Amino acid sequence: MESKKLAGEKAVEYIKDGMIVGLGTGSTVYWTIIKIAELIKEGLKIHGVPTSKETEQLAIKMGIPLINLSKLNKVDVTIDGADEVNPRQELIKGGGGALLREKMIASISEQFVVVADESKFVSTLGKFPLPVEVTPFGWEITKKQIEWMDNTNPRLRLKENAPYITDNGNYILDCYMDTIEKPEELTVQLNLIPGVVENGLFVNMSDIVIIGGNNGGIEIKHSTRT
């Protein structure tokens, strides 16, 4: 918990007065949102763009002014968590089911800051199941097409013995892969399958990764991508 809090609060240093801020989803960015709310009470002026209904509810509860994504061309900075991050700063996201909205908002962000505790930093992606958001219509066919790819092992995500429904009304297939050697290739292959809405691989997107350590330290990694 302390390592998540450290990383989440550190990310707030990248927010400046007047910014439009993408508000991520998850247990680490929760601490970012709490800290932003404190700073707003002290006079910080920003507008937030939530990446999920859960985050929207929290932001409203904490008194963070929100702006609708449809009114924007860009977001100044988005702060979000990750289920896994590798040394190339490629991510798996979507454990909380918000991957589509998270990726949409990250894609128009001037700066994408990722917060995570040290358990999320891995040498190779894939231990965490890769979420793939799919349309409910014909999801069984989509699942079969994903299965035809090597080593994907997709399983329908369930909640209370029924299909888990995303904020966008879709299903999620979690792919149990062990290792993902070529994330950039895989994300293209998955998104070419009809019925796939989006996948949880975030490649060439993150600018800064903040990792909170269990020893109370913080490591900040800057992107080397061109």
C-alpha positions as CSV (number, residue, x, y, z in Angstrom):
1,M,0.0,0.0,0.0
2,E,2.8,2.5,0.9
3,S,4.6,1.9,-2.3
4,K,1.5,2.6,-4.3
5,K,0.8,5.8,-2.3
6,L,4.4,6.9,-2.9
7,A,4.2,6.5,-6.7
8,G,0.6,7.9,-6.9
9,E,1.5,11.1,-5.0
10,K,4.8,11.6,-6.8
11,A,3.0,11.8,-10.2
12,V,1.1,15.0,-9.1
13,E,4.3,16.9,-9.5
14,Y,3.8,16.8,-13.2
15,I,0.5,18.7,-12.9
16,K,0.5,22.5,-13.3
17,D,-2.2,25.1,-12.9
18,G,-4.7,25.3,-15.7
19,M,-4.0,21.8,-17.1
20,I,-6.5,19.2,-18.4
21,V,-5.6,16.0,-16.5
22,G,-6.5,12.5,-17.5
23,L,-7.4,10.6,-14.4
24,G,-6.6,6.9,-14.5
25,T,-8.2,3.9,-12.9
26,G,-6.9,1.6,-10.2
27,S,-5.4,1.3,-6.7
28,T,-2.2,3.3,-7.3
29,V,-3.7,6.2,-9.2
30,Y,-6.3,6.4,-6.5
31,W,-3.6,8.1,-4.4
32,T,-3.0,10.5,-7.2
33,I,-6.7,11.5,-7.3
34,I,-6.8,12.0,-3.5
35,K,-3.7,14.2,-3.7
36,I,-5.1,16.2,-6.6
37,A,-8.2,16.9,-4.5
38,E,-6.1,18.2,-1.6
39,L,-4.2,20.5,-4.0
40,I,-7.5,21.8,-5.5
41,K,-8.6,22.8,-1.9
42,E,-5.3,24.7,-1.7
43,G,-6.0,26.6,-4.9
44,L,-4.9,24.4,-7.8
45,K,-7.1,24.9,-10.9
46,I,-7.4,21.9,-13.2
47,H,-10.0,19.9,-15.0
48,G,-10.0,16.2,-14.9
49,V,-11.0,13.6,-17.6
50,P,-11.9,10.3,-16.0
51,T,-11.0,7.0,-17.7
52,S,-13.8,5.0,-16.1
53,K,-17.1,5.4,-14.3
54,E,-15.4,4.4,-11.1
55,T,-12.9,7.2,-11.4
56,E,-15.6,9.6,-12.4
57,Q,-17.5,8.8,-9.2
58,L,-14.4,9.2,-7.1
59,A,-13.4,12.5,-8.7
60,I,-16.9,13.9,-8.2
61,K,-16.9,12.8,-4.5
62,M,-13.5,14.5,-4.0
63,G,-14.6,17.7,-5.6
64,I,-12.4,17.6,-8.8
65,P,-14.0,19.5,-11.7
66,L,-14.5,17.4,-14.7
67,I,-14.7,18.1,-18.5
68,N,-16.2,15.9,-21.1
69,L,-13.7,14.2,-23.5
70,S,-15.8,15.2,-26.5
71,K,-15.0,18.8,-25.9
72,L,-11.2,18.2,-26.1
73,N,-8.5,17.9,-28.8
74,K,-5.8,17.0,-26.4
75,V,-5.1,16.3,-22.7
76,D,-2.1,17.9,-21.1
77,V,-1.1,15.0,-18.9
78,T,-2.6,11.7,-18.1
79,I,-1.7,9.7,-14.9
80,D,-2.6,6.1,-14.9
81,G,-1.5,2.7,-13.4
82,A,-0.4,-0.5,-15.0
83,D,-0.8,-4.2,-14.4
84,E,2.7,-4.8,-15.8
85,V,5.5,-2.6,-17.2
86,N,8.7,-3.8,-18.8
87,P,12.1,-2.1,-19.2
88,R,11.0,-0.7,-22.6
89,Q,8.0,0.9,-20.8
90,E,5.6,-1.2,-22.7
91,L,2.5,-1.9,-20.5
92,I,-0.3,-4.4,-19.9
93,K,-3.4,-2.5,-18.7
94,G,-7.1,-3.5,-18.3
95,G,-7.2,-5.6,-15.2
96,G,-9.8,-3.1,-13.9
97,G,-11.7,-3.3,-17.2
98,A,-11.1,0.3,-18.4
99,L,-8.5,-0.3,-21.1
100,L,-10.4,1.2,-24.0
101,R,-11.1,4.6,-22.3
102,E,-7.6,4.5,-20.8
103,K,-6.0,4.1,-24.2
104,M,-8.2,6.7,-25.9
105,I,-7.3,9.3,-23.3
106,A,-3.6,8.4,-23.2
107,S,-3.5,8.6,-27.0
108,I,-4.3,12.3,-27.0
109,S,-2.1,13.2,-24.0
110,E,0.9,15.4,-24.3
111,Q,2.4,13.5,-21.5
112,F,1.5,10.0,-20.3
113,V,2.7,9.2,-16.7
114,V,2.5,5.7,-15.4
115,V,2.4,4.9,-11.7
116,A,3.1,1.5,-10.3
117,D,4.5,-0.3,-7.3
118,E,7.7,-2.4,-7.8
119,S,5.8,-5.7,-8.1
120,K,4.4,-4.5,-11.5
121,F,7.9,-4.0,-13.0
122,V,8.8,-7.2,-15.0
123,S,11.5,-8.2,-17.4
124,T,9.0,-9.6,-20.0
125,L,5.3,-8.9,-20.3
126,G,2.8,-11.7,-20.1
127,K,2.6,-13.1,-16.6
128,F,-0.5,-10.9,-16.1
129,P,-3.3,-12.0,-18.4
130,L,-3.7,-9.7,-21.4
131,P,-7.2,-8.2,-21.5
132,V,-8.9,-7.9,-24.9
133,E,-12.1,-6.0,-25.1
134,V,-14.6,-7.5,-27.6
135,T,-18.1,-6.9,-28.8
136,P,-20.8,-9.2,-27.1
137,F,-22.1,-10.0,-30.6
138,G,-20.4,-13.1,-31.9
139,W,-17.8,-13.0,-29.1
140,E,-17.4,-16.8,-29.4
141,I,-16.2,-16.3,-33.0
142,T,-13.8,-13.6,-31.9
143,K,-12.5,-15.9,-29.1
144,K,-11.9,-18.7,-31.7
145,Q,-10.0,-16.3,-33.9
146,I,-7.8,-15.3,-31.0
147,E,-7.3,-18.9,-30.1
148,W,-5.9,-19.6,-33.7
149,M,-3.0,-17.3,-32.8
150,D,-0.1,-19.0,-30.9
151,N,-0.2,-19.2,-27.2
152,T,-3.1,-16.9,-26.5
153,N,-5.5,-19.0,-24.3
154,P,-8.3,-16.5,-24.1
155,R,-11.0,-16.9,-21.4
156,L,-14.1,-14.9,-21.0
157,R,-13.9,-12.7,-17.9
158,L,-16.8,-13.3,-15.5
159,K,-18.4,-11.4,-12.7
160,E,-20.9,-13.2,-10.4
161,N,-21.1,-16.1,-12.9
162,A,-22.1,-13.8,-15.8
163,P,-19.9,-12.1,-18.4
164,Y,-18.1,-9.0,-17.1
165,I,-19.5,-5.9,-18.8
166,T,-17.1,-3.0,-19.4
167,D,-18.2,0.7,-19.1
168,N,-18.7,0.5,-22.9
169,G,-21.1,-2.4,-22.8
170,N,-18.5,-4.9,-24.1
171,Y,-17.0,-8.2,-22.9
172,I,-13.3,-8.9,-22.0
173,L,-11.3,-12.0,-23.0
174,D,-8.3,-12.4,-20.8
175,C,-5.4,-14.1,-22.6
176,Y,-3.1,-16.3,-20.5
177,M,0.2,-16.1,-22.4
178,D,3.1,-16.5,-19.9
179,T,5.4,-14.3,-22.1
180,I,4.8,-11.7,-24.8
181,E,8.0,-11.3,-26.7
182,K,6.8,-8.9,-29.4
183,P,4.1,-6.6,-27.9
184,E,4.1,-4.2,-30.8
185,E,3.3,-7.0,-33.3
186,L,0.8,-8.6,-31.1
187,T,-1.2,-5.4,-30.5
188,V,-1.6,-5.0,-34.3
189,Q,-2.5,-8.7,-34.9
190,L,-5.2,-8.6,-32.2
191,N,-6.8,-5.3,-33.4
192,L,-7.1,-6.7,-36.9
193,I,-9.6,-9.4,-35.7
194,P,-13.2,-8.3,-36.4
195,G,-15.0,-8.1,-33.0
196,V,-11.9,-6.9,-31.1
197,V,-12.5,-3.4,-29.9
198,E,-9.1,-2.8,-28.3
199,N,-6.4,-4.7,-26.3
200,G,-4.5,-3.9,-23.1
201,L,-1.1,-3.6,-24.7
202,F,0.1,0.0,-24.4
203,V,3.2,0.2,-26.7
204,N,5.1,3.4,-27.5
205,M,2.8,5.4,-25.3
206,S,4.3,6.0,-21.9
207,D,6.6,9.0,-21.3
208,I,7.4,8.6,-17.6
209,V,7.1,5.6,-15.3
210,I,7.1,6.1,-11.6
211,I,7.8,3.0,-9.5
212,G,7.2,3.0,-5.8
213,G,9.5,0.7,-3.8
214,N,8.7,-1.3,-0.7
215,N,11.7,0.3,0.9
216,G,10.2,3.7,0.6
217,G,12.2,4.7,-2.4
218,I,10.9,6.0,-5.8
219,E,12.4,5.2,-9.2
220,I,11.5,7.4,-12.2
221,K,12.1,6.1,-15.7
222,H,11.9,8.3,-18.7
223,S,11.0,7.0,-22.2
224,T,13.8,6.6,-24.7
225,R,11.3,6.2,-27.6
226,T,11.6,8.5,-30.5
